């Protein structure tokens, strides 16, 4: 049986792939562990924050639209 050597010399290709699989598995176990630490917001908090984001977005969008209209009107008066 012939074994291929990796660039490291003493480690075979099978050992290398096993080490990579162990690293990947360790990574996903760590991700799962971190997800268990997350404190998810309650539905009430989530709804309040969602409504706040929507209202603030509408206000900022209105301000940008108003400023755009003012500048557009000013440019039309100057060039028009």
N, C-alpha and C positions, 0 to 999 in steps of 0.2 A: 504494500500500500504506500502510495506517495503522498506526502503532505507538503503543501505549499507554505512557504515562509512569507510573513508580512515584512514591511519595511523595518520593523524593529529587530528582526533577526531571530530572536529566540522564541517568539510567539507564533504559533501556527495560525492559519486563517480561521480555523474553527474556533480557537481560543479567542481571537479578535472579535468575531461576530458574537460570541457568547458574552464577552465583556461589554460590547455595545448594547446588546439586549438587556443586560443587567442595568446599565446606565439609563436606558430608556424607561425600564420598569421602575427604577428608583425615582426618576423624574416624575412620572405619573402618580406614584404613591405620595410624593411630596405635594403635588398639586391637589390631590384628594384631601390630604391632611390640612392644607391651607384653606380649602373651600369649607371644611368643617368649622373653621374658626370664624367665618364671616357671620356677622350679625345682620340678618336681612331686615329691612324695614317692615313695619306692619302695614296692612292695607290702608289704614287711616292716614298714616304718615306719607305713604306713597301717593295717595290721592291728593293730599294737600300740596305736596311738592310738585306734582304734575300740573295741577291747576295754577300754581304760582309760576311755573316755567311758561305755560301757555299765555298767561296774562302779561308777564314781562316781555315775552316775545312779540305779542301784539302791540304793546306800548312802544317798544323800540322800533318795530316795523312802521308804525304810524309816524313816529318822529322822523325816521329816515325818509319816508314818503313825503312828509311835509317839507322837509329841508330840500328834497329833490324838486318839489313843485316850486318852491320859492326861488331856487337858483335857475330853474328852467324858465320861469316867468321873467326873471331879471335878465337873463341872456336874450330872450325874445324881445324884450323892450329895448335893450341896448343895440342889438343887431337888426331888429325888425323893422 
